[in-house]
């Protein structure tokens, strides 16, 4: 950044690192839905022009944040969800395509799935428990020229209903 790097490049790169770390609930550490699969959501914003890209319920790529950047730069849309997000990511992020979804599932995600599958309302149980960590990630960067960019990525929470967008 001190040498004139792009804030947008920085937030995408930092978010990708966190998505690859199974400690966080994003990318490799995504929570499992009530159906036992992963669904990732992400957003990236470029402050220089207020442009953004987003995806929801993404299942076919390792990096939701990189898919959001492709949405922002390679489409006339600002968001893709579900099958549309998967189809877009497969075409635009071929090096990140997941061949086997189980490669993205961690022991921790499997343990949370087993723990919460007996709850009628796992979402409220998790959010109302201060001992639970949610671990959605986010990054903000300011470039040397003052541009601000931000990105966030999440793998949801254990036992979320497939296809959901947002939790309360």
Short mmCIF file of the C-alpha atoms (twelve columns), coordinates in Angstrom:
data_MODEL
# 
_entry.id   MODEL 
# 
loop_
_atom_site.group_PDB 
_atom_site.id 
_atom_site.type_symbol 
_atom_site.label_atom_id 
_atom_site.label_alt_id 
_atom_site.label_comp_id 
_atom_site.label_asym_id 
_atom_site.label_seq_id 
_atom_site.Cartn_x 
_atom_site.Cartn_y 
_atom_site.Cartn_z 
_atom_site.pdbx_PDB_model_num 
ATOM 1   C CA . UNK A 1   0.000   0.000   0.000   1 
ATOM 2   C CA . UNK A 2   2.843   2.416   0.806   1 
ATOM 3   C CA . UNK A 3   4.204   1.872   -2.700  1 
ATOM 4   C CA . UNK A 4   0.927   2.867   -4.347  1 
ATOM 5   C CA . UNK A 5   -0.926  -0.438  -4.343  1 
ATOM 6   C CA . UNK A 6   -4.674  -0.608  -4.859  1 
ATOM 7   C CA . UNK A 7   -6.972  -0.668  -1.824  1 
ATOM 8   C CA . UNK A 8   -9.266  -2.999  -3.765  1 
ATOM 9   C CA . UNK A 9   -6.420  -5.443  -4.450  1 
ATOM 10  C CA . UNK A 10  -5.444  -5.294  -0.770  1 
ATOM 11  C CA . UNK A 11  -8.891  -6.120  0.623   1 
ATOM 12  C CA . UNK A 12  -9.402  -8.938  -1.855  1 
ATOM 13  C CA . UNK A 13  -5.988  -10.443 -1.054  1 
ATOM 14  C CA . UNK A 14  -6.421  -10.111 2.720   1 
ATOM 15  C CA . UNK A 15  -9.921  -11.571 2.619   1 
ATOM 16  C CA . UNK A 16  -8.720  -14.512 0.500   1 
ATOM 17  C CA . UNK A 17  -6.074  -15.294 3.149   1 
ATOM 18  C CA . UNK A 18  -8.759  -15.323 5.842   1 
ATOM 19  C CA . UNK A 19  -11.113 -17.417 3.663   1 
ATOM 20  C CA . UNK A 20  -8.341  -20.016 3.346   1 
ATOM 21  C CA . UNK A 21  -7.862  -20.165 7.139   1 
ATOM 22  C CA . UNK A 22  -10.223 -22.774 8.634   1 
ATOM 23  C CA . UNK A 23  -10.271 -20.874 11.934  1 
ATOM 24  C CA . UNK A 24  -12.740 -18.400 10.431  1 
ATOM 25  C CA . UNK A 25  -16.307 -18.949 9.289   1 
ATOM 26  C CA . UNK A 26  -15.628 -18.079 5.668   1 
ATOM 27  C CA . UNK A 27  -14.370 -20.110 2.733   1 
ATOM 28  C CA . UNK A 28  -12.619 -23.197 4.113   1 
ATOM 29  C CA . UNK A 29  -14.198 -22.756 7.559   1 
ATOM 30  C CA . UNK A 30  -17.784 -22.253 6.378   1 
ATOM 31  C CA . UNK A 31  -20.582 -23.476 8.600   1 
ATOM 32  C CA . UNK A 32  -22.832 -26.263 7.385   1 
ATOM 33  C CA . UNK A 33  -26.469 -25.559 6.596   1 
ATOM 34  C CA . UNK A 34  -29.287 -27.706 7.961   1 
ATOM 35  C CA . UNK A 35  -28.910 -29.750 4.768   1 
ATOM 36  C CA . UNK A 36  -25.229 -30.379 5.545   1 
ATOM 37  C CA . UNK A 37  -23.747 -28.219 2.769   1 
ATOM 38  C CA . UNK A 38  -21.896 -24.928 2.608   1 
ATOM 39  C CA . UNK A 39  -23.295 -21.577 1.429   1 
ATOM 40  C CA . UNK A 40  -21.024 -18.534 1.374   1 
ATOM 41  C CA . UNK A 41  -21.922 -14.841 1.131   1 
ATOM 42  C CA . UNK A 42  -19.554 -11.965 0.377   1 
ATOM 43  C CA . UNK A 43  -19.366 -8.318  -0.656  1 
ATOM 44  C CA . UNK A 44  -16.629 -6.050  -2.005  1 
ATOM 45  C CA . UNK A 45  -16.826 -2.262  -2.364  1 
ATOM 46  C CA . UNK A 46  -14.586 0.214   -4.199  1 
ATOM 47  C CA . UNK A 47  -14.814 3.649   -2.592  1 
ATOM 48  C CA . UNK A 48  -13.393 5.449   -5.633  1 
ATOM 49  C CA . UNK A 49  -16.628 4.963   -7.548  1 
ATOM 50  C CA . UNK A 50  -19.004 3.371   -4.993  1 
ATOM 51  C CA . UNK A 51  -19.095 0.266   -7.157  1 
ATOM 52  C CA . UNK A 52  -19.672 -3.101  -5.500  1 
ATOM 53  C CA . UNK A 53  -20.229 -6.760  -6.177  1 
ATOM 54  C CA . UNK A 54  -21.823 -9.417  -4.021  1 
ATOM 55  C CA . UNK A 55  -22.786 -13.073 -3.908  1 
ATOM 56  C CA . UNK A 56  -25.054 -15.084 -1.632  1 
ATOM 57  C CA . UNK A 57  -25.501 -18.818 -1.147  1 
ATOM 58  C CA . UNK A 58  -22.379 -19.586 -3.189  1 
ATOM 59  C CA . UNK A 59  -21.309 -23.249 -3.104  1 
ATOM 60  C CA . UNK A 60  -19.000 -23.898 -6.058  1 
ATOM 61  C CA . UNK A 61  -15.879 -21.785 -5.463  1 
ATOM 62  C CA . UNK A 62  -13.186 -21.476 -2.804  1 
ATOM 63  C CA . UNK A 63  -13.192 -17.683 -2.628  1 
ATOM 64  C CA . UNK A 64  -16.481 -15.849 -2.357  1 
ATOM 65  C CA . UNK A 65  -14.682 -12.498 -2.224  1 
ATOM 66  C CA . UNK A 66  -12.945 -13.083 -5.552  1 
ATOM 67  C CA . UNK A 67  -16.301 -13.984 -7.069  1 
ATOM 68  C CA . UNK A 68  -17.677 -10.651 -5.793  1 
ATOM 69  C CA . UNK A 69  -14.886 -8.743  -7.480  1 
ATOM 70  C CA . UNK A 70  -15.671 -10.513 -10.744 1 
ATOM 71  C CA . UNK A 71  -19.352 -9.596  -10.294 1 
ATOM 72  C CA . UNK A 72  -18.332 -5.969  -9.831  1 
ATOM 73  C CA . UNK A 73  -15.923 -5.860  -12.770 1 
ATOM 74  C CA . UNK A 74  -17.307 -8.397  -15.263 1 
ATOM 75  C CA . UNK A 75  -21.078 -8.001  -15.102 1 
ATOM 76  C CA . UNK A 76  -23.750 -5.348  -15.304 1 
ATOM 77  C CA . UNK A 77  -25.264 -6.736  -12.094 1 
ATOM 78  C CA . UNK A 78  -24.322 -6.050  -8.492  1 
ATOM 79  C CA . UNK A 79  -25.362 -9.382  -6.962  1 
ATOM 80  C CA . UNK A 80  -25.798 -13.043 -7.818  1 
ATOM 81  C CA . UNK A 81  -27.422 -15.588 -5.506  1 
ATOM 82  C CA . UNK A 82  -27.692 -19.368 -5.311  1 
ATOM 83  C CA . UNK A 83  -27.419 -21.190 -8.611  1 
ATOM 84  C CA . UNK A 84  -26.831 -17.912 -10.448 1 
ATOM 85  C CA . UNK A 85  -23.879 -17.136 -8.154  1 
ATOM 86  C CA . UNK A 86  -22.487 -20.632 -8.677  1 
ATOM 87  C CA . UNK A 87  -22.865 -20.465 -12.458 1 
ATOM 88  C CA . UNK A 88  -21.241 -17.023 -12.576 1 
ATOM 89  C CA . UNK A 89  -18.337 -18.081 -10.335 1 
ATOM 90  C CA . UNK A 90  -17.635 -21.279 -12.280 1 
ATOM 91  C CA . UNK A 91  -17.266 -19.279 -15.508 1 
ATOM 92  C CA . UNK A 92  -15.437 -16.269 -14.046 1 
ATOM 93  C CA . UNK A 93  -13.281 -17.907 -11.341 1 
ATOM 94  C CA . UNK A 94  -12.275 -21.239 -12.904 1 
ATOM 95  C CA . UNK A 95  -9.113  -21.646 -10.795 1 
ATOM 96  C CA . UNK A 96  -11.221 -21.439 -7.605  1 
ATOM 97  C CA . UNK A 97  -13.869 -24.008 -8.563  1 
ATOM 98  C CA . UNK A 98  -14.490 -26.620 -5.876  1 
ATOM 99  C CA . UNK A 99  -14.336 -30.137 -7.242  1 
ATOM 100 C CA . UNK A 100 -15.521 -31.738 -4.014  1 
ATOM 101 C CA . UNK A 101 -17.490 -29.701 -1.456  1 
ATOM 102 C CA . UNK A 102 -16.151 -31.944 1.342   1 
ATOM 103 C CA . UNK A 103 -12.712 -30.362 0.737   1 
ATOM 104 C CA . UNK A 104 -14.178 -27.164 2.214   1 
ATOM 105 C CA . UNK A 105 -15.691 -28.836 5.296   1 
ATOM 106 C CA . UNK A 106 -13.602 -28.704 8.462   1 
ATOM 107 C CA . UNK A 107 -13.841 -30.900 11.546  1 
ATOM 108 C CA . UNK A 108 -15.061 -27.836 13.461  1 
ATOM 109 C CA . UNK A 109 -17.867 -27.188 10.989  1 
ATOM 110 C CA . UNK A 110 -18.894 -30.846 11.141  1 
ATOM 111 C CA . UNK A 111 -18.862 -30.723 14.976  1 
ATOM 112 C CA . UNK A 112 -21.044 -27.586 15.005  1 
ATOM 113 C CA . UNK A 113 -23.423 -29.245 12.537  1 
ATOM 114 C CA . UNK A 114 -23.769 -32.286 14.779  1 
ATOM 115 C CA . UNK A 115 -24.166 -30.131 17.897  1 
ATOM 116 C CA . UNK A 116 -26.877 -27.844 16.533  1 
ATOM 117 C CA . UNK A 117 -28.893 -30.219 14.357  1 
ATOM 118 C CA . UNK A 118 -31.060 -31.104 17.363  1 
ATOM 119 C CA . UNK A 119 -32.158 -27.505 17.994  1 
ATOM 120 C CA . UNK A 120 -35.477 -26.277 16.607  1 
ATOM 121 C CA . UNK A 121 -34.102 -22.748 16.293  1 
ATOM 122 C CA . UNK A 122 -30.306 -22.997 15.974  1 
ATOM 123 C CA . UNK A 123 -29.920 -19.464 14.603  1 
ATOM 124 C CA . UNK A 124 -31.445 -17.818 17.682  1 
ATOM 125 C CA . UNK A 125 -29.659 -20.269 19.984  1 
ATOM 126 C CA . UNK A 126 -26.308 -19.264 18.507  1 
ATOM 127 C CA . UNK A 127 -26.895 -15.508 18.367  1 
ATOM 128 C CA . UNK A 128 -28.339 -15.367 21.882  1 
ATOM 129 C CA . UNK A 129 -25.341 -17.208 23.337  1 
ATOM 130 C CA . UNK A 130 -22.492 -14.775 24.128  1 
ATOM 131 C CA . UNK A 131 -20.056 -17.695 24.301  1 
ATOM 132 C CA . UNK A 132 -20.494 -18.471 20.600  1 
ATOM 133 C CA . UNK A 133 -18.136 -17.000 18.014  1 
ATOM 134 C CA . UNK A 134 -19.437 -16.247 14.543  1 
ATOM 135 C CA . UNK A 135 -16.166 -15.340 12.810  1 
ATOM 136 C CA . UNK A 136 -17.475 -13.598 9.709   1 
ATOM 137 C CA . UNK A 137 -14.486 -11.753 8.295   1 
ATOM 138 C CA . UNK A 138 -14.018 -8.267  6.950   1 
ATOM 139 C CA . UNK A 139 -11.190 -6.092  5.664   1 
ATOM 140 C CA . UNK A 140 -10.841 -2.372  5.015   1 
ATOM 141 C CA . UNK A 141 -7.904  -0.679  3.281   1 
ATOM 142 C CA . UNK A 142 -6.979  2.881   2.402   1 
ATOM 143 C CA . UNK A 143 -4.598  3.388   -0.510  1 
ATOM 144 C CA . UNK A 144 -1.839  5.962   -0.617  1 
ATOM 145 C CA . UNK A 145 -4.078  8.178   -2.752  1 
ATOM 146 C CA . UNK A 146 -6.885  7.974   -0.158  1 
ATOM 147 C CA . UNK A 147 -9.198  5.454   -1.794  1 
ATOM 148 C CA . UNK A 148 -11.059 3.217   0.645   1 
ATOM 149 C CA . UNK A 149 -12.107 -0.323  -0.227  1 
ATOM 150 C CA . UNK A 150 -13.817 -2.923  1.922   1 
ATOM 151 C CA . UNK A 151 -14.732 -6.590  1.728   1 
ATOM 152 C CA . UNK A 152 -16.541 -9.092  3.899   1 
ATOM 153 C CA . UNK A 153 -17.039 -12.835 3.598   1 
ATOM 154 C CA . UNK A 154 -18.971 -15.378 5.630   1 
ATOM 155 C CA . UNK A 155 -19.829 -19.033 5.587   1 
ATOM 156 C CA . UNK A 156 -23.013 -18.429 7.566   1 
ATOM 157 C CA . UNK A 157 -23.902 -20.057 10.850  1 
ATOM 158 C CA . UNK A 158 -24.464 -23.715 11.706  1 
ATOM 159 C CA . UNK A 159 -27.826 -25.145 10.682  1 
ATOM 160 C CA . UNK A 160 -28.991 -22.112 8.700   1 
ATOM 161 C CA . UNK A 161 -31.789 -22.923 6.306   1 
ATOM 162 C CA . UNK A 162 -30.400 -23.459 2.792   1 
ATOM 163 C CA . UNK A 163 -31.053 -20.504 0.523   1 
ATOM 164 C CA . UNK A 164 -31.366 -18.005 3.356   1 
ATOM 165 C CA . UNK A 165 -30.078 -14.461 2.970   1 
ATOM 166 C CA . UNK A 166 -29.414 -12.916 6.338   1 
ATOM 167 C CA . UNK A 167 -30.247 -13.973 9.858   1 
ATOM 168 C CA . UNK A 168 -31.844 -12.216 12.797  1 
# 
